[in-house]
């Protein structure tokens, strides 16, 4: 059993905001208890999967380790009970690809998969480059000081995915606010009430209100796209069919919500965190400046470094054994992606940021059937931004202490103040 103090650290949103505390906790687990059970207060016990190889092994076996049977993110007992009451026994407030197992997962994924394949994304490249240049011009006009997270990194991927989805530009601030409320529900700077969360009722009320606002928005969009379909992702979801049936209402709404949140937030976090790392490592910045062919490896290192999605939960569909431990049917497991991405057996000097790291087999996008659907779009957005920004960025340093959000599920920088020189 994992020592209580470590178990509390790896679930604590403030430990992820701090960064060092959670890294130390996972480093201890990888070394001494790579596959062990945590019993933090207020939560059902769960196995903590900290090693890269074990994360891949779980993600590879979709029939044995399910997404849908229990909550897919770490959820307190009390919140889980209330969600099941609200949702007629289901542990899920939304039912997106993340909460599905086969055959549903395969059928729903197929619906939009072609939209996100590299050959299809090529036709977006020129438009994305135009959007990127607009943000870089804006950065150049800011007089050498900005908050890179708030002024560029949050807004650029948001604009791209909203255009793909078909959300008008005037609604982008609302979509950003709702995304931050959803993923930052534990962060008093970002959550719906802008306050510390008091208890399970308060937590659920806030998240429920945010999900409700998303649903209201996308209900109207569905009606519009059924009446007048366009060449956008919203029309695919609104008019999509599984077998010969339209998508269920909860599934359709969940599809929109995951596209409208995960579709930009993870890319934003990686972009902001990647620049933060360059500002802290002037030697790496110089290396990247002098060799544009390193942009792809810098990108992968940024993704590994930030690992915006901190965990997903799985549950065992049958009794099994792993890492010499007996796992019972129904046991809950936490796949810790930041731990896998600092695994000393896989990454040389894992706590160093290296723009030329190769190979870089990070697990930040997941693996196997549930690998991130939008990974190619995210990589393309980041590649284009850096291709346009790096040649113009002559000097870069932090202009204050960056801050991460308080969150144990999706977490990245919320502020990266920089001073810089551009031409």
C-alpha positions as CSV (number, residue, x, y, z in Angstrom):
1,X,0.0,0.0,0.0
2,X,1.3,3.5,-0.9
3,X,2.2,5.6,2.1
4,X,-0.7,8.0,3.0
5,X,1.4,11.2,2.5
6,X,2.3,10.1,-1.1
7,X,-1.3,9.0,-1.8
8,X,-2.6,12.4,-0.8
9,X,0.1,14.2,-2.8
10,X,-0.8,12.5,-6.1
11,X,-4.5,13.4,-5.9
12,X,-3.9,17.0,-4.6
13,X,-4.6,19.7,-7.3
14,X,-2.2,22.1,-5.5
15,X,0.6,19.5,-5.8
16,X,0.2,19.6,-9.6
17,X,0.3,23.4,-9.5
18,X,3.5,23.2,-7.6
19,X,5.0,20.6,-10.0
20,X,8.0,19.6,-7.8
21,X,6.0,17.9,-5.1
22,X,4.1,15.6,-7.5
23,X,7.3,14.8,-9.5
24,X,9.0,13.7,-6.3
25,X,6.1,11.6,-5.2
26,X,6.0,9.8,-8.6
27,X,9.8,9.3,-8.6
28,X,9.6,7.6,-5.2
29,X,6.8,5.3,-6.4
30,X,8.6,4.4,-9.7
31,X,11.6,3.4,-7.6
32,X,10.0,1.7,-4.6
33,X,6.4,0.8,-5.5
34,X,5.9,1.0,-9.3
35,X,2.5,-0.7,-9.1
36,X,0.8,-0.3,-5.8
37,X,-2.5,0.7,-4.2
38,X,-3.4,4.1,-2.9
39,X,-6.1,4.6,-0.3
40,X,-6.5,8.4,-0.1
41,X,-9.2,9.8,2.2
42,X,-12.6,10.2,0.6
43,X,-11.7,8.0,-2.5
44,X,-12.2,4.4,-3.3
45,X,-8.8,2.6,-3.4
46,X,-7.0,2.5,-6.7
47,X,-3.9,1.1,-8.2
48,X,-1.3,3.7,-9.3
49,X,0.4,2.8,-12.6
50,X,3.6,4.8,-12.7
51,X,5.9,3.0,-15.1
52,X,5.9,3.7,-18.9
53,X,5.8,-0.1,-19.8
54,X,2.9,-0.7,-17.5
55,X,0.9,2.2,-18.8
56,X,1.3,0.8,-22.4
57,X,0.4,-2.7,-21.2
58,X,-2.9,-1.4,-19.7
59,X,-3.7,0.8,-22.7
60,X,-3.0,-2.1,-25.1
61,X,-5.6,-4.4,-23.5
62,X,-9.0,-2.6,-24.0
63,X,-11.1,-5.7,-23.5
64,X,-9.4,-6.3,-20.1
65,X,-9.2,-2.8,-18.8
66,X,-12.3,-0.8,-19.4
67,X,-13.0,3.0,-19.6
68,X,-16.7,3.0,-19.1
69,X,-17.5,0.8,-16.1
70,X,-16.3,3.3,-13.5
71,X,-15.5,7.0,-13.5
72,X,-12.8,7.8,-16.1
73,X,-11.2,10.5,-14.0
74,X,-10.3,10.4,-10.3
75,X,-13.6,11.1,-8.5
76,X,-14.3,11.2,-4.8
77,X,-16.8,8.6,-3.4
78,X,-19.3,11.3,-2.5
79,X,-19.2,12.9,-6.0
80,X,-19.4,9.5,-7.7
81,X,-22.5,8.6,-5.7
82,X,-24.2,11.9,-6.6
83,X,-23.3,11.6,-10.3
84,X,-24.8,8.0,-10.4
85,X,-28.0,9.3,-8.7
86,X,-28.3,12.1,-11.3
87,X,-27.4,9.9,-14.3
88,X,-29.6,6.8,-13.6
89,X,-26.7,4.7,-12.3
90,X,-24.0,5.8,-14.8
91,X,-20.8,7.2,-13.3
92,X,-20.5,9.7,-16.2
93,X,-21.9,13.2,-16.5
94,X,-20.8,13.1,-20.1
95,X,-20.4,10.1,-22.4
96,X,-17.6,11.0,-24.9
97,X,-15.1,8.7,-26.6
98,X,-13.2,8.8,-23.3
99,X,-16.0,7.1,-21.4
100,X,-16.7,4.4,-24.1
101,X,-15.6,0.9,-24.6
102,X,-16.1,-1.2,-27.8
103,X,-18.2,-1.6,-29.8
104,X,-19.5,2.0,-29.1
105,X,-16.0,3.5,-28.9
106,X,-15.0,2.2,-32.4
107,X,-18.3,3.3,-34.0
108,X,-18.3,6.8,-32.5
109,X,-14.6,7.4,-33.2
110,X,-15.0,6.4,-36.8
111,X,-17.6,9.2,-37.2
112,X,-15.0,12.0,-37.1
113,X,-11.8,10.1,-37.5
114,X,-11.2,11.1,-41.1
115,X,-11.5,14.8,-40.1
116,X,-8.4,14.5,-37.9
117,X,-6.2,12.4,-40.2
118,X,-3.0,14.1,-41.5
119,X,-4.0,13.9,-45.2
120,X,-7.2,15.7,-44.4
121,X,-5.6,18.3,-42.1
122,X,-3.3,19.4,-45.0
123,X,-6.1,21.4,-46.4
124,X,-6.3,23.4,-43.2
125,X,-2.6,24.2,-43.1
126,X,-2.7,27.5,-45.0
127,X,-5.6,28.8,-42.9
128,X,-3.9,27.8,-39.6
129,X,-0.7,29.5,-40.7
130,X,-2.7,32.7,-41.4
131,X,-4.2,32.5,-37.8
132,X,-0.8,31.8,-36.3
133,X,0.8,34.8,-38.1
134,X,-2.1,37.0,-36.8
135,X,-1.3,36.1,-33.2
136,X,2.5,36.5,-33.8
137,X,1.9,40.0,-35.3
138,X,-0.2,40.8,-32.2
139,X,2.6,39.6,-30.0
140,X,5.1,41.8,-31.9
141,X,2.8,44.8,-31.3
142,X,2.8,44.3,-27.5
143,X,6.0,46.1,-26.9
144,X,8.2,43.2,-25.8
145,X,6.1,42.1,-22.8
146,X,3.1,39.8,-22.6
147,X,1.6,36.9,-20.7
148,X,2.3,34.3,-23.3
149,X,-0.2,31.8,-21.8
150,X,-3.1,34.3,-21.8
151,X,-2.3,36.4,-24.8
152,X,-1.2,33.7,-27.3
153,X,-1.2,30.1,-26.1
154,X,-4.8,30.0,-24.9
155,X,-6.3,31.9,-27.8
156,X,-4.5,30.5,-30.9
157,X,-5.6,26.8,-30.6
158,X,-9.0,27.9,-29.4
159,X,-9.5,29.9,-32.6
160,X,-8.4,26.9,-34.8
161,X,-10.7,24.3,-33.2
162,X,-13.7,26.7,-33.0
163,X,-13.3,27.3,-36.7
164,X,-13.1,23.6,-37.4
165,X,-16.1,23.0,-35.2
166,X,-18.1,25.9,-36.7
167,X,-18.4,28.1,-33.5
168,X,-18.4,31.8,-34.4
169,X,-15.5,33.9,-33.3
170,X,-17.7,36.1,-31.1
171,X,-18.4,33.0,-28.9
172,X,-14.8,32.0,-28.4
173,X,-14.4,33.9,-25.0
174,X,-17.4,32.0,-23.7
175,X,-15.9,28.6,-24.8
176,X,-12.6,29.4,-23.2
177,X,-14.3,30.4,-19.9
178,X,-16.4,27.2,-19.9
179,X,-13.3,25.0,-20.7
180,X,-11.3,26.6,-17.9
181,X,-14.2,26.1,-15.5
182,X,-14.5,22.5,-16.4
183,X,-10.8,21.6,-16.2
184,X,-10.0,24.2,-13.5
185,X,-12.9,23.2,-11.2
186,X,-10.5,22.9,-8.3
187,X,-8.7,26.2,-9.0
188,X,-10.2,29.3,-7.3
189,X,-8.8,31.5,-10.1
190,X,-10.6,29.6,-12.8
191,X,-13.7,27.7,-11.5
192,X,-17.2,28.9,-11.9
193,X,-17.6,30.5,-8.5
194,X,-14.0,31.8,-8.3
195,X,-13.7,30.3,-4.8
196,X,-12.2,27.3,-3.0
197,X,-14.5,24.3,-3.3
198,X,-16.2,23.5,0.0
199,X,-17.6,20.0,-0.5
200,X,-18.9,17.4,-3.0
201,X,-22.2,19.3,-3.5
202,X,-20.4,22.5,-4.4
203,X,-18.0,20.7,-6.8
204,X,-20.8,18.9,-8.6
205,X,-23.1,21.9,-8.7
206,X,-20.3,23.9,-10.4
207,X,-19.3,21.3,-13.0
208,X,-23.0,20.5,-13.6
209,X,-23.8,24.1,-14.3
210,X,-20.8,24.4,-16.7
211,X,-21.8,21.1,-18.6
212,X,-25.4,22.4,-18.7
213,X,-24.3,25.7,-20.3
214,X,-22.3,23.7,-22.9
215,X,-25.4,21.5,-23.6
216,X,-27.7,24.5,-24.0
217,X,-25.2,26.1,-26.5
218,X,-24.7,22.9,-28.6
219,X,-28.4,22.0,-28.6
220,X,-29.1,25.2,-30.5
221,X,-26.1,24.5,-32.8
222,X,-27.4,20.9,-33.5
223,X,-30.8,22.3,-34.6
224,X,-29.1,24.8,-36.8
225,X,-26.8,22.2,-38.5
226,X,-29.7,19.8,-39.0
227,X,-31.6,22.5,-40.8
228,X,-28.6,23.9,-42.7
229,X,-25.6,21.6,-42.7
230,X,-22.2,23.2,-43.4
231,X,-18.7,21.9,-44.0
232,X,-17.8,21.8,-40.3
233,X,-17.4,19.3,-37.5
234,X,-20.7,20.4,-35.8
235,X,-22.6,19.3,-39.0
236,X,-20.9,15.9,-38.8
237,X,-21.9,15.4,-35.2
238,X,-25.4,16.9,-35.6
239,X,-26.2,14.7,-38.6
240,X,-24.1,11.7,-37.7
241,X,-25.5,8.2,-37.5
242,X,-24.3,5.1,-35.6
243,X,-25.7,2.1,-37.5
244,X,-28.9,3.6,-38.9
245,X,-29.7,5.6,-35.8
246,X,-28.8,9.3,-35.0
247,X,-26.4,9.8,-32.1
248,X,-27.9,9.7,-28.7
249,X,-28.5,13.2,-27.2
250,X,-25.9,12.7,-24.4
251,X,-23.4,11.2,-26.8
252,X,-23.8,14.1,-29.3
253,X,-23.5,16.7,-26.6
254,X,-20.4,15.0,-25.1
255,X,-18.8,14.9,-28.6
256,X,-19.2,18.6,-28.9
257,X,-17.9,19.2,-25.4
258,X,-14.8,17.1,-25.8
259,X,-14.0,18.8,-29.2
260,X,-14.7,22.3,-27.7
261,X,-12.5,21.7,-24.6
262,X,-9.8,19.0,-25.1
263,X,-9.6,20.3,-28.7
264,X,-7.6,23.3,-27.6
265,X,-6.8,23.2,-23.9
266,X,-4.1,20.5,-24.1
267,X,-2.5,22.2,-27.1
268,X,-2.6,25.6,-25.2
269,X,-1.0,24.0,-22.2
270,X,1.8,22.4,-24.2
271,X,2.5,25.6,-26.2
272,X,2.6,27.8,-23.0
273,X,4.7,25.2,-21.2
274,X,7.1,24.7,-24.2
275,X,7.9,28.4,-24.3
276,X,8.3,28.6,-20.5
277,X,10.9,25.8,-20.8
278,X,12.8,27.7,-23.6
279,X,12.8,30.8,-21.4
280,X,14.3,28.8,-18.5
281,X,16.8,27.1,-20.8
282,X,18.6,29.7,-22.9
283,X,21.0,27.1,-24.3
284,X,18.1,25.1,-25.6
285,X,16.5,28.2,-27.0
286,X,19.7,29.1,-28.9
287,X,20.0,25.5,-30.2
288,X,16.5,25.7,-31.6
289,X,17.0,29.2,-33.0
290,X,20.0,28.0,-34.9
291,X,18.4,24.9,-36.4
292,X,14.8,24.9,-37.5
293,X,14.9,21.2,-38.3
294,X,14.7,20.7,-34.5
295,X,11.1,22.0,-34.3
296,X,9.5,18.5,-34.5
297,X,11.7,17.1,-31.7
298,X,11.2,20.3,-29.6
299,X,7.5,19.8,-30.1
300,X,7.6,16.2,-28.8
301,X,9.8,17.3,-25.9
302,X,7.2,20.1,-25.0
303,X,4.4,17.5,-25.0
304,X,6.5,15.1,-22.8
305,X,7.6,18.0,-20.5
306,X,4.1,19.4,-19.9
307,X,2.0,16.2,-20.2
308,X,-1.2,18.2,-20.0
309,X,-3.5,15.2,-19.2
310,X,-2.3,13.9,-15.9
311,X,-4.3,10.7,-15.6
312,X,-7.1,8.6,-16.9
313,X,-8.7,5.8,-14.8
314,X,-9.4,2.3,-16.0
315,X,-11.1,-0.6,-14.3
316,X,-10.4,-4.3,-14.6
317,X,-13.1,-6.3,-16.4
318,X,-11.8,-9.6,-15.0
319,X,-9.4,-10.9,-12.4
320,X,-5.8,-10.5,-13.7
321,X,-2.3,-10.1,-12.6
322,X,0.2,-7.3,-13.3
323,X,3.6,-6.4,-12.1
324,X,3.4,-9.4,-9.8
325,X,0.2,-8.0,-8.1
326,X,-3.2,-9.6,-8.2
327,X,-5.9,-7.3,-9.6
328,X,-9.5,-8.2,-8.9
329,X,-12.4,-7.6,-11.3
330,X,-13.7,-4.1,-10.8
331,X,-10.4,-2.7,-9.4
332,X,-9.8,0.9,-10.3
333,X,-6.5,2.0,-11.8
334,X,-4.9,5.4,-12.3
335,X,-2.6,5.7,-15.4
336,X,-0.2,8.4,-14.4
337,X,1.1,9.9,-17.7
338,X,3.5,12.5,-16.1
339,X,5.2,9.6,-14.2
340,X,5.4,7.5,-17.4
341,X,7.0,10.5,-19.2
342,X,9.7,10.9,-16.5
343,X,10.5,7.1,-16.3
344,X,14.2,6.8,-15.9
345,X,14.1,3.4,-17.7
346,X,12.8,5.0,-20.9
347,X,14.1,8.6,-20.9
348,X,17.8,9.5,-20.3
349,X,18.0,12.4,-17.8
350,X,14.2,12.7,-17.7
351,X,14.1,15.9,-15.7
352,X,16.2,17.8,-18.3
353,X,14.4,19.7,-21.1
354,X,16.2,18.9,-24.4
355,X,14.9,20.3,-27.7
356,X,16.8,17.5,-29.6
357,X,15.7,14.6,-27.4
358,X,15.5,11.4,-29.6
359,X,13.9,9.0,-29.4
360,X,11.0,10.4,-27.4
361,X,8.4,7.8,-26.9
362,X,6.2,9.8,-24.5
363,X,2.7,8.6,-23.5
364,X,1.1,12.1,-23.3
365,X,-1.4,11.3,-26.0
366,X,-2.3,7.9,-24.6
367,X,-1.8,4.7,-26.6
368,X,-3.7,2.1,-28.5
369,X,-7.4,2.3,-29.3
370,X,-7.9,5.4,-27.1
371,X,-4.9,7.4,-28.4
372,X,-5.9,11.1,-28.7
373,X,-8.0,11.7,-31.8
374,X,-6.8,15.2,-32.2
375,X,-3.0,14.6,-31.8
376,X,-2.2,15.3,-35.5
377,X,-4.1,18.6,-35.4
378,X,-2.4,19.6,-32.1
379,X,1.1,18.8,-33.5
380,X,0.3,20.7,-36.7
381,X,-0.9,23.8,-34.9
382,X,2.2,23.9,-32.7
383,X,4.6,23.2,-35.6
384,X,3.1,26.1,-37.6
385,X,3.3,28.5,-34.6
386,X,6.9,27.8,-33.9
387,X,7.9,27.9,-37.7
388,X,6.4,31.4,-37.8
389,X,7.5,32.6,-34.3
390,X,11.1,31.3,-33.9
391,X,12.6,33.2,-36.8
392,X,11.2,36.5,-35.5
393,X,12.0,35.9,-31.8
394,X,15.4,37.3,-31.0
395,X,15.5,37.3,-27.2
396,X,13.3,35.7,-24.6
397,X,13.2,35.6,-20.8
398,X,10.7,35.2,-18.0
399,X,9.3,38.5,-16.7
400,X,7.9,37.0,-13.5
401,X,7.1,33.7,-12.0
402,X,4.9,31.5,-14.2
403,X,1.9,29.7,-12.5
404,X,0.2,26.4,-13.2
405,X,-3.4,25.8,-12.6
406,X,-4.6,23.7,-9.6
407,X,-5.9,20.5,-11.2
408,X,-5.2,16.8,-11.0
409,X,-6.7,15.9,-14.3
410,X,-5.9,18.4,-17.0
411,X,-3.3,20.8,-15.8
412,X,-0.9,23.3,-17.4
413,X,0.4,26.9,-17.1
414,X,-2.2,29.6,-16.4
415,X,0.3,32.4,-16.6
416,X,3.7,32.7,-18.3
417,X,4.9,36.4,-18.2
418,X,7.7,37.0,-20.6
419,X,9.8,39.8,-22.0
420,X,11.2,39.4,-25.5
421,X,12.6,41.1,-28.6
422,X,11.1,40.5,-32.0
423,X,11.7,41.7,-35.5
